[in-house]
Amino acid sequence: MVCAWLPRVSPVLDLGCGPGRVTARLAESCWWREHGRVVGVDVSAEMIAPAVARAAANVEYRVGDGRTIPAGDGEFAAAFSVLLFQHLGPAAVRGYLVELRRVIRPGGTLLFQFVEGAVHNPFDHRYRLGEMLCWCCDIGWSAVAVERRWFHRDWTWVESSNEATGGG
């Protein structure tokens, strides 16, 4: 899904990369292997340590929180996040979306997945699609596409564009 939806641009950020499985697969895919650079960011140094040890030349891993991503303004052409937002409360998700807007250049793409629903437990946060799209719009993200129930019945994917003005 990530490879199919992301535009062929570089560099690309994988926020909440964990052990780097998706990061590495993207970096090894045809276009990125030859032309791209992929950066994985995770809050846990222990989680990404094995990925760092086996990283290809076009992959970099950084330790950091999604509310203060260790990257320059507009450093990335695109970003994605998979299996992250269900572990974050509403304020953190909004903070991550604000910070992603800072590090993705104007016109860039964000692809993220969240679990759809209305339940908030300490480690199982579910969000309504309308709620998520409102946050994106308020911050300056423009929803381009929504895909429901791909891969898992509760998963929703949103592709957004970083508008040049507004939000933030």
Protein Blocks (a to p, Z undefined) as FASTA:
>chain_A
ZZmmpccddddddehklnolmmmmmmmpmklmmmmccddddfblklmmmmmmmpcfkbcc
ddddfklccbdehkbfbdcdehklmmpcfklmmmmmmmmmmmpcghiacdddddedjbdc
fklccddfklmmmmmmmnopacfbdcehihiakbccddddddfbgeZZ
